[in-house]
Amino acid sequence: MAEQDWAGTTYGNDWMHKWLIRMLRIIDMRILYLFVAVFIIPVCLVLNPSRGIAYRYFRHRIGYGRLKSAWKTYVNHCLFGQVVVDKFAMYAGKKFKVEIENYHEFLDRADRKEGFVQLSAHIGNYEIAGYTLVCENKRLNALVFAGEKASVMRNRGKMFADTNISMIAISPDMSHLFEIDQALKDGEIVSMPADRINGSPKFIEHNFLGAKAKFPLGPFSVATLRSLDVLAVNVMKTSLRSYKIFVTPLPYNKEASRQEQIRQLSSAYVAELEKRVRQFPTQWYNYFEFWNKND
């Protein structure tokens, strides 16, 4: 898997983000959906290498024919555009209908003294979970990219102001690892993505959608260090104004060796991720070479 560096930031500058939020307070989101689909996405497909990456994903990993893969590549980019619009629509005060599957699994662990780990992926719109899966008695610490645009971080902060949620920024000096460890030691929740290695030399390899792919070792190592419960949380768009949150416990033998715990936990995560990707194939938003081109 030859992964290119991921910038980890939302496109656009602070001025653009402010005006987008102002627009969304007065216009219907569907107008922006249409604008993005007609004027923005075709340009992106011409200029951005994500076109070929998405096409190969649909053609070789999902197994579609050539024409269907080309069409789904366009649909995939349009849905990604909608997810970005939805994020700013939330900042503007818009509401979405959210259904939660297995909500009791989250609430059960939130009521316990011990902390637990939530693992997400770059599919659907995970940010919705941050405003929905909240509890008063246990803080949720969300791992975020420190280089994200100031406007996005500011709006996230506003959204989180009335919730028991804080953000842990990934820092070059790795100090975020101490914050994660302290949060779990204090019996809190730590939420982190587990589908991008971001250039890290530490990874674990699994068969995913019919070919080998590398997944970051860190999230699984963090969870097994204290033998904590782990939930996979994926948030998928089901209609223009609706999302569904899938909460899935990831089982592993906490009595096994540390290496075996990591293998079992990562296997359970990859299996759940593959299930959701096959269920919602057009909501896969990893626009880099996730698999070896030759596989």
C-alpha positions, 0 to 999 in steps of 0.5 A: 500500500503506497499511501500518499500523505494525508493533509487532514484538513477541510478544504477552503479558508476561514473566510469561505467557511464563515460565508458558507455557514451564513448561507446555510442559515438562510438557504436549503441545503439541497441548493448547495448539494446541486451546486456541488454536484453540477459545478464542483465535482466535475472539476474535481474529477478532472483535476484530482487523482481521487478519480482514479483511486475511487474508480479502482476501489469500485472496479477491483474491491467492490467488483463493479463493471467499468461503466458502473464503477465510473458512475459510482465514482461520481456518486461517491464524490457527490456524497462526500460533497454532501457530507462536507455541506452537512458538517457546515449545516450543523455549524449553522444550526441545521438538524438531522434525523439520527437513528442509533443502532445498539445505543444500549451498548454505548450507554452500558459502557458509559455507566461503568467506572472503566473507560472505553475506546471508540474506533471510527473510520473515514466513511459516512460522517463520523462527526455526527456521532460527536454531537449525538453519542454523549453522556453526562457522567463520562467525558468523551475525548475525540482525537483530531488533527492539530492542523485542521482549519481554525474555523472548523476547530472553532465551530467544533468547539461551539458545538461541543460547548454544551456537551461533555466532549473535549478534543485531543489534538494529534501533535508532532511531539506525540504529547497526545499519547499522554493525554489519551493515557490519562483520559483512559486512566480517569475512566473516560472515553477516547474516540479515534479513527483506525483506518489510516496509518498516516505514514506510521511505520507501526501497522498491522496487515489484514485482508480487507475487501479481497486484498491486503491492507495496512491498518494503524497499530496505535488504536488497537495497542491503546485499547489492549494496554488496559484490556478495555472494551472497544466499540466500532462507531460508524455513521452513515448517511441514509437520506438527504436529512438522515443518518444512522449510527451503528454501534458495534462491540468489538470482541477480543480475548482479554486473557490472551497475550498482548499480541494476540489481543491486538490481532483479535481486536484489529480483525474484529474492527476490519470485519465490521468496517468491511461490513459497513463498506459493503452495505454503503459502498459509495460512502468510502472516503479514503482517497489514497492508494489504500491497497496495492495497485497490483492486488 
